[in-house]
């Protein structure tokens, strides 16, 4: 029986196609021109697609993804899916303190926001804060120093005070006092003027930080403290604090001012 031209072509092309797919180098080259991403990149790509509906999903996914992938993997992901890589990715890299990833994204021209420096300051990543200050223009907000003070990142607080202009709010000193970070309380007291001593003193009393209360009493004794402060100290079991307040403060308790 005569063989048609079409069937002859199919029979001869099948072995050729098989040879192509059994050659790893050639297959990889073909795949570079296909749409889609490798399977290991899929979770991050999906999170970036869904970011607008659920921002926390990106934060979790990017952190997990970076913990089990290399910088080369991130380079490859950006090459394949740069259209998905936007400010939230760079912000999260800053929050993680992943300076090499941050530098890569910066080189690729990826945007970030003021959250990058804010979150880096919150987590105490001074190297990231320094890099963003030197190479980016998005800046920060008062949240940067507020968070750095709250979480005890003294060097970050110093850097922001000396090199940035956003400053802080009275919440910085209040949170530092409540957390017992005396070195930061001292620094803010001598270098800033946002105030908030009443709330700061009450927070330190309620948390039982006698060393902080002693400093504030020594330098700001004229600042009043709520009579509820001693109540809170007693209620929370801070006997040493109650004894200190009785000996060194004048507010008393239960709203009754001591004579």
C-alpha positions as CSV (number, residue, x, y, z in Angstrom):
1,X,0.0,0.0,0.0
2,X,1.4,3.4,-0.9
3,X,2.4,5.6,2.0
4,X,1.2,9.2,2.0
5,X,3.6,12.1,2.2
6,X,2.0,13.4,5.4
7,X,2.4,10.1,7.2
8,X,6.0,9.8,6.1
9,X,6.7,13.2,7.6
10,X,5.1,12.2,10.9
11,X,7.0,9.0,11.1
12,X,10.4,10.7,10.5
13,X,9.7,13.7,12.8
14,X,8.8,11.6,15.9
15,X,12.3,10.3,16.5
16,X,13.7,13.8,16.0
17,X,11.3,15.2,18.6
18,X,12.2,12.4,21.0
19,X,15.9,13.3,20.6
20,X,15.1,16.9,21.4
21,X,13.3,16.1,24.6
22,X,16.0,13.7,25.8
23,X,18.7,16.4,25.5
24,X,18.7,18.3,28.9
25,X,20.6,21.3,27.5
26,X,18.3,21.7,24.6
27,X,15.2,21.2,26.7
28,X,16.3,23.8,29.2
29,X,16.9,26.3,26.3
30,X,13.4,25.7,24.9
31,X,11.8,26.2,28.4
32,X,13.5,29.6,28.7
33,X,11.1,30.8,26.0
34,X,8.0,29.3,27.5
35,X,5.5,31.2,29.8
36,X,5.2,30.2,33.4
37,X,7.6,29.6,36.3
38,X,9.4,26.6,37.7
39,X,7.4,24.6,40.3
40,X,9.6,25.8,43.2
41,X,8.8,29.5,42.2
42,X,5.1,29.0,42.0
43,X,4.1,29.7,45.7
44,X,5.9,33.1,45.6
45,X,4.4,33.9,42.2
46,X,0.9,33.1,43.5
47,X,1.4,35.2,46.6
48,X,2.5,38.2,44.5
49,X,-0.6,37.8,42.3
50,X,-2.8,37.8,45.4
51,X,-1.0,40.5,47.3
52,X,-3.7,43.2,46.9
53,X,-6.3,40.9,48.4
54,X,-4.2,39.6,51.3
55,X,-1.0,41.6,52.1
56,X,0.1,39.3,55.0
57,X,0.3,36.4,52.6
58,X,3.2,37.9,50.8
59,X,5.1,38.6,54.0
60,X,4.8,35.0,55.1
61,X,5.4,33.5,51.7
62,X,8.4,35.6,50.8
63,X,10.1,34.9,54.1
64,X,9.6,31.2,53.8
65,X,10.6,31.2,50.2
66,X,13.8,33.1,50.8
67,X,14.7,30.8,53.8
68,X,15.0,27.8,51.4
69,X,16.3,29.5,48.2
70,X,19.5,31.2,47.3
71,X,20.2,34.6,45.9
72,X,20.7,33.1,42.5
73,X,17.2,31.7,42.8
74,X,15.9,35.2,43.4
75,X,17.9,36.5,40.4
76,X,16.2,33.8,38.3
77,X,12.8,34.5,39.7
78,X,13.2,38.2,38.9
79,X,14.4,37.4,35.4
80,X,11.2,35.3,34.8
81,X,8.7,37.3,36.8
82,X,10.0,40.9,37.2
83,X,6.6,42.2,36.4
84,X,5.4,40.7,39.7
85,X,8.2,42.1,41.8
86,X,7.2,45.4,43.2
87,X,7.6,47.6,46.4
88,X,6.1,45.1,48.9
89,X,8.8,42.6,47.9
90,X,11.6,45.0,48.6
91,X,9.9,46.2,51.8
92,X,9.8,42.6,53.0
93,X,13.5,42.0,52.1
94,X,14.3,45.0,54.2
95,X,12.2,43.7,57.1
96,X,14.0,40.4,57.0
97,X,17.4,42.1,57.0
98,X,18.4,40.3,53.8
99,X,20.8,43.0,52.5
100,X,22.1,41.0,49.4
101,X,18.5,40.5,48.2
102,X,17.8,44.2,48.9
103,X,20.8,45.2,46.9
104,X,19.8,42.9,44.0
105,X,16.3,44.4,43.9
106,X,17.7,47.9,44.0
107,X,20.0,47.1,41.1
108,X,17.0,45.8,39.1
109,X,15.2,49.1,39.7
110,X,12.5,47.6,41.9
111,X,10.5,50.2,43.9
112,X,10.1,50.2,47.6
113,X,8.2,52.4,50.1
114,X,8.9,54.1,53.4
115,X,7.9,50.8,55.0
116,X,11.3,49.4,54.0
117,X,13.3,51.6,56.4
118,X,10.5,51.6,59.0
119,X,10.5,47.8,59.1
120,X,14.3,47.5,59.0
121,X,14.5,49.8,62.0
122,X,11.8,47.9,63.8
123,X,13.8,44.7,63.4
124,X,17.2,46.3,64.2
125,X,18.8,45.8,60.8
126,X,21.2,48.8,61.0
127,X,23.0,47.7,57.8
128,X,19.8,47.8,55.9
129,X,18.8,51.1,57.3
130,X,22.2,52.5,56.4
131,X,21.9,51.1,52.8
132,X,18.5,52.6,52.3
133,X,19.6,55.9,53.6
134,X,22.5,56.0,51.3
135,X,20.9,54.7,48.1
136,X,17.2,55.2,48.2
137,X,14.9,58.2,48.3
138,X,11.7,56.8,49.8
139,X,12.7,57.8,53.3
140,X,10.9,56.7,56.4
141,X,8.3,58.0,58.9
142,X,8.4,58.6,62.6
143,X,7.5,55.0,63.0
144,X,11.1,54.0,62.3
145,X,12.5,55.6,65.4
146,X,9.4,54.8,67.5
147,X,9.8,51.1,66.7
148,X,13.5,51.1,67.1
149,X,13.1,52.6,70.5
150,X,10.4,50.2,71.5
151,X,12.3,47.1,70.6
152,X,15.6,48.3,72.1
153,X,17.7,48.9,69.0
154,X,19.9,51.6,70.4
155,X,22.3,51.9,67.4
156,X,19.4,52.3,65.0
157,X,17.9,55.0,67.2
158,X,21.2,56.9,67.2
159,X,21.6,56.5,63.4
160,X,18.1,57.8,62.7
161,X,18.6,60.7,65.0
162,X,21.9,61.8,63.5
163,X,21.3,61.1,59.9
164,X,17.5,61.3,59.2
165,X,15.0,64.1,59.5
166,X,11.8,62.3,60.2
167,X,12.3,62.3,63.9
168,X,10.0,60.5,66.3
169,X,6.9,61.1,68.4
170,X,6.6,61.0,72.2
171,X,5.7,57.4,71.7
172,X,9.4,56.6,71.2
173,X,10.4,57.5,74.7
174,X,7.1,56.1,76.2
175,X,7.6,52.7,74.6
176,X,11.3,52.6,75.4
177,X,10.5,53.4,79.1
178,X,7.8,50.8,79.2
179,X,10.1,48.2,77.8
180,X,12.9,49.1,80.2
181,X,15.4,50.3,77.7
182,X,17.2,52.8,79.9
183,X,20.0,53.6,77.4
184,X,17.4,54.6,74.9
185,X,15.4,56.6,77.4
186,X,18.6,58.5,78.4
187,X,19.6,59.2,74.8
188,X,16.1,60.5,73.9
189,X,15.9,62.5,77.0
190,X,19.2,64.3,76.3
191,X,18.8,64.6,72.5
192,X,15.1,64.9,71.7
193,X,12.3,67.1,72.9
194,X,9.0,65.3,72.0
195,X,8.0,65.1,75.7
196,X,5.4,62.6,77.0
197,X,7.0,62.2,80.4
198,X,3.8,61.5,82.3
199,X,2.8,58.6,80.1
200,X,6.4,57.4,80.0
201,X,6.7,57.4,83.8
202,X,3.4,55.6,84.2
203,X,4.4,53.0,81.7
204,X,7.7,52.3,83.4
205,X,6.0,52.1,86.8
206,X,3.4,49.6,85.6
207,X,6.1,47.5,84.0
208,X,8.2,47.5,87.2
209,X,11.3,49.1,85.7
210,X,12.7,50.8,88.8
211,X,15.9,51.8,87.1
212,X,14.0,53.8,84.4
213,X,11.7,55.4,87.0
214,X,14.7,56.4,89.1
215,X,16.3,58.1,86.1
216,X,13.2,60.0,85.2
217,X,12.7,61.0,88.8
218,X,16.2,62.3,89.0
219,X,16.0,64.4,85.9
220,X,12.3,65.2,85.6
221,X,11.1,65.2,89.2
222,X,8.8,68.1,88.5
223,X,6.9,66.0,86.0
224,X,3.7,64.6,87.6
225,X,2.9,60.9,87.5
226,X,-0.6,59.5,87.7
227,X,-1.8,58.4,91.2
228,X,-2.9,55.3,89.4
229,X,0.8,54.4,88.8
230,X,1.3,53.1,92.4
231,X,-2.0,51.3,92.1
232,X,-0.8,49.5,88.9
233,X,2.5,48.6,90.5
234,X,0.8,47.1,93.5
235,X,-1.8,45.3,91.4
236,X,0.9,43.8,89.2
237,X,3.0,42.7,92.2
238,X,5.9,45.1,91.8
239,X,6.7,45.5,95.5
240,X,10.1,47.1,94.9
241,X,8.4,49.7,92.7
242,X,5.8,50.4,95.3
243,X,8.5,50.9,97.9
244,X,10.4,53.2,95.6
245,X,7.4,55.3,94.8
246,X,6.6,55.6,98.5
247,X,10.1,56.9,99.2
248,X,10.8,59.1,96.2
249,X,7.5,60.2,94.6
250,X,4.7,62.5,95.9
251,X,1.6,61.4,94.0
252,X,0.5,58.7,96.5
253,X,-2.2,56.3,95.4
254,X,-6.0,56.1,94.8
255,X,-6.0,59.8,93.8
256,X,-4.9,61.0,97.2
257,X,-1.9,63.2,97.0
258,X,0.7,62.8,99.7
259,X,1.4,65.8,102.0
